């Protein structure tokens, strides 16, 4: 059983308040206070300076936490090595997944992974990009299937594939031109889209991050009529004339929906969606995470 003292001290240091730390840890404030006091009595030294606000760790507390972090890293390395020794007959993969990728990219990989490693328990975590980055850094997930941009330099990634992004325009829109081809490059300057009605994904989702980059590049201030977590919903609303949207190529090819809407690429070079597998920089991957990464790379190597 792993010692919780490092986790508890870290929470106190981050929040500067025992009550807030207890809430973040989902334990009671009296229990946390009693735990830390008992630890201090056992060591014979104060670990927390309670005379300042926000409270801080003492020098002894900082050193204790540093050693506990080293012990935790050693435990992770031991756990990973044991899993490797067992030839992946048992283990657990905590896999973060961008919700947009859950309905196609993940299920191009996951069934084969489950068949290849039936003894590996898989825990799927679906969160927005910002939260998944935080969970990677905190060790709450092993590896993550997501999209660029990734803003934290402590997270590294390997690109699986890239796909074009399309602006979707319904025939009722003023910028709709009777197309020679349904898919082409945008024939007008994108800044003319300033103030137009848009259906967008919710803040924090990977594709919304990229969409915001495009808007910033062209000084577009969209009139957001709807925000959704579901890219298929955004697409279906757009082709019914509710507003414009920006979607990845895979949504069109996967859903095979017949529509008179047109799809414009944007940018020079053309903006693309980059699908990646990411993990914490400098941390050894667990055996299941390494197996998933290698399988994903092999699956998309042809692309």
N, C-alpha and C positions, 0 to 999 in steps of 0.2 A: 504494500500500500504506500502511495506517495505521500510525503509530508506536505501539509497544506500551509505551513507557516510562510513560505516564500510567496505563495499566491495571496495570502491575507496581507502581508506587509506591502506587497506591490500595490494592492488596491488602496491601502491607506495612503501610500506615498502619492498615488495618482490623484486621489480625490481630496486629500488634505483634511479629511473629516471622517471620523469613525462611522457615523450614521450613514453617510453617503456611500462609503466603502461597503458597509454591510448590505445596503440595498442592492448595490451592483453585484454582490456575491450571493444574493438571495438567502442571506442568513440574518438572524436578529442582531441588533446592535449590542445588547448585553452579552450575547454569546461571543461576539467578536472581541469585545473589550476584555472579557474573562480569559479568552484564549491567549491574547497577546500578553496580558498581565501574568498568566501562568508560565508562558514561555520566558518572560523576563525574569521571573523568580527562579526558574530552572537554570538560566544562564548567569544569574547574578548581576545583571546590568540592564539599563534602560535601552530599549530599541526605538522608542517613540518619544519625541519631545512634545509633551502635551501642554507646555507653557506658551506656545506660540499659536497663532491662528492665521493661515491654516497650519495644522500640525505637520511636523516634518519627522523624518527618520533621523535618529542620532547617527553619529559616525559609526557606532557599533551596529546600528540597524542597517546602514548602507552596506557595511561589509558582510553582515549576515545574509542580506538579500543577494549580494553578488555571489556568495558561495552557493546559496540555494539555487540560483540560476545555473551555475556550473553543474550542480548535481542534476538538475532537471535535464540539461542538455546531454549529460552522460546517460541518463535514463533513456532518453529518446534514441540515442545511438545504440544502446544495448538492445532496446525493443526492436529497432530496425534490423540489427544483426541477427537476432533470434528469429525474426520473421524470414530473413533470407535463408538461414540455416534450415528452416522447416520447409523450404522449397514452395512457399506460398500455399501450403496445405491448409493453413489457418491464418487469420488476421482480419484486419478491418481497414477499409478505405473510407476516409471522410472526404467526400468530393463536393466541392463548391461548383455550382452551375448557374450560369446566366440564364434566366427564365426564357429568353428568346431562343437560346440554343437547345433547350430541353426537348423540343418537339421534333428536331431533325438531327443535328450534329451528335448530340449525346447518344441517341438511339441508333446511330451508325456504328458506335463503338461498344456501348454497354452490353448488348446481348452476347457478343463474342467474348467479352471480358468475363461475363458471368459463366459462360460455358467452359472457358479455359481455366478459370479459378473458382470452382464452386464452393470452396471452403472460405472464401473471402467475404466477410460481411460488408455490405456497402451502405453507407449513410449519406444520403443526398441532402445538401443544404442549398436552397434556392433563395438568394438575397440580391439586393441591388449591388452594383459594382463597388461602391464605397464601403459597404458593410463587409463584403467578401474580402476586400483587401485588408481590412482590419482583422478579420478572422484568420487570414493567412499569417499575418504577423504575430498574432497571439497563439498560433498553433492549434486553433480550433478546427481548422480544416487542413488536410495534407496537401491538396493540389486543387487547382481551379480551372474550369473550362469557361473562358470568358472572351471579351473582345477588347481591342484597343479603342481609346487610349487608356493606359495604366499610368497613373501619376506618381506612384510611390517608388522611389529609387531602390527601396529594399526588397522589391518584388521583381523577379526576373521571369521571362516568358520565352516560349518557343512557338513560332507561328505554325499553325496547321494548314490553313489555306486563307485565301483572300477572295472576295467577291465584290462586284460592283454595287454601288448604291444608286437607287433610282428615285427621282422625284415623280410622284404620281399625280397626273392632272386629268380630271374628269371632263367629258365633252362639253359640259355646261360652263366651264371656266373661260374667262376672257383670254387666257394665254394658251388655250387649246388651238392647235392648228391641225387641219385634216392631214394625218400623217401618211407619208410615203412608206415609212416603216414605223411600226409601233414603238420600237426602241431606237432612240437616237440621242445625240448630244444636244443639250439645251440650246435653242436657237436665239435666245435673248440673254441680256446680262442678268445674272441671278439677283442683283440688288433690286431689280424691279419687283421681286417677291416681298419686299418690305411692306408690312402691314396686311399681308394676305392671311386668310384664315388657314390654320394648320391643325391637324390632328397629330399629337406628339406622344411619345412614350413619357412616362413619369420621370421626374428628376432622379438622378442617381443611377438609372439603368445605363448599360454600356452604350447602346445605340443612341440614347438621348445625349450622352456626352459628346459623341461624334457629331450628331446633328447640331449641337450648340457650337461646336468648332466651326462648322460650315456657316452657320448664321453670323458668327463673329467675323469670319473672313470676308463676308459680303455685306456687312452692316445691315443684316435683315432683322427687323424686330417683328416677330410673327404675332398675329392675333390668334392666340391659342383657344380654340373652341372646345376641345376635349383633350384630356390627358388619360392615357391608359397604360396598363402593364402588359397588354397583349398586342403583339405586333400584327397578328391576323385581324384583330378588331380594327386597328388603325387602317389597314389595307382595305378591308371591306367597306368601311365608312367612306374612305377617300374615293373609291370607285363608284360610290353612290352619290357623290357630289357634296358631301358634308364639308369637305375642306381638302387641302393638299396634305400630303405626307411624304416622308422619305423612308424607304424600306430597302432591305438587302435583296439581292438577286434571288436568293434561295426561296424567299416567300412566294415569288412569282412562279418559279419552276416547280416548287413542291405542291402548291395549291391548285395549279392548272385551272384557274378561274377564267372563264370567258368574259371579256370586257372590252368596251370601246375606249377605255382610258389609254393615255399614252404615258410612256416612261422615258424620262430624260436623265441621262448621266450629267454629273456636275463636276466642275473643276478642271484644272490643267496643271498637273496630271489629274486624271479622273479620281474622284474620291472613292475609296474602297473600304469595305468592312474587313478587318483582319481578325480572324478567329484564332485564339491562342490557348495554350496550356501554361498556367503560371504557378509559381511556387516561391517560397521565401528564399531570398539570397543568402548563400553561405550555409544553409541548413541541409543536411543529408536527407534525401527522400526516403520514405519508408519503402519496403519491398513492394507492397501493393501499388503505391503511388508511382514508383518507377516502372512497374509493369504496365500500368494504365498509360503513362506517358509514352512508352515505347510502342504500345499497341496503337495509340492514337496517331503517332507520327507515321507508323507503317501504313495505317489505313488511308491517310491522306497524302502519302508520298507521291502517288501518281498524279496528284493535282499540282 
